[in-house]
Amino acid sequence: MRITAPKVFLLLATVMLCLSACSPTSGIFAGGNWQSSGLPHQHIRTLAVDFNNPQDIFAGGSQGKVFSSSDGGQHWAEHRTGLPPTISINTLSFDATGKKLYAATDAGLFVSTDAALHWILVGKAAADQSFNYTALTFDLKAPQTIFAGTASHGVLVSLDGGNTWSSINKGLPPATTINALTFDV
């Protein structure tokens, strides 16, 4: 893989966003030691940092809950309006514009446009099947393009913000599970 300036910038921007939310003087890494983030007894599977406002952190877990913090992880609020009660939040990810937060779940793909307060199920996947979404990434040059990894159905792509999907599994073994995706700029 060839390392280019945009790739390095994207990696550094991601690291800086995470570090700014967990700086040595505030957040969950206060004082140089890991601190409790105020989410006891939660099985957190994923974190997302709002790159437009790095103090805004979102956490998703296996109990169908999404939590938000607007102060770098010091205080959290639970949000689940529009989410089924018994789902697992596998991945949280912002779209390329940073205005939509997506939740990849075992009951489909959901989107929030109001900082996780309300969730809406995104259009059905290819062949109108419900998939267990496990990973997400976005085309930074085409904000409506979403790539989704699934459990046992490989990779799907949507060119219209998630309303319609098609499979892009040429060359993958059948029933492939995708655990992580990233987009090469």
Secondary structure, 3 states (H helix, E strand, C coil): CCCCHHHHHHHHHHHHHHHHHCCCCCHHHHHHCCCCCCCCCCCEEEEEECCCCCCCEEEEECCCCEEEECCCCCCCEEECECCCCCCCEEEEEECCCCCCEEEEECCEEEEECCCCCECEECCCCHHHCCCCEEEEEECCCCCCCEEEEECCCCEEEECCCCCCCEECCCCCCCCCCCCCCCCCC
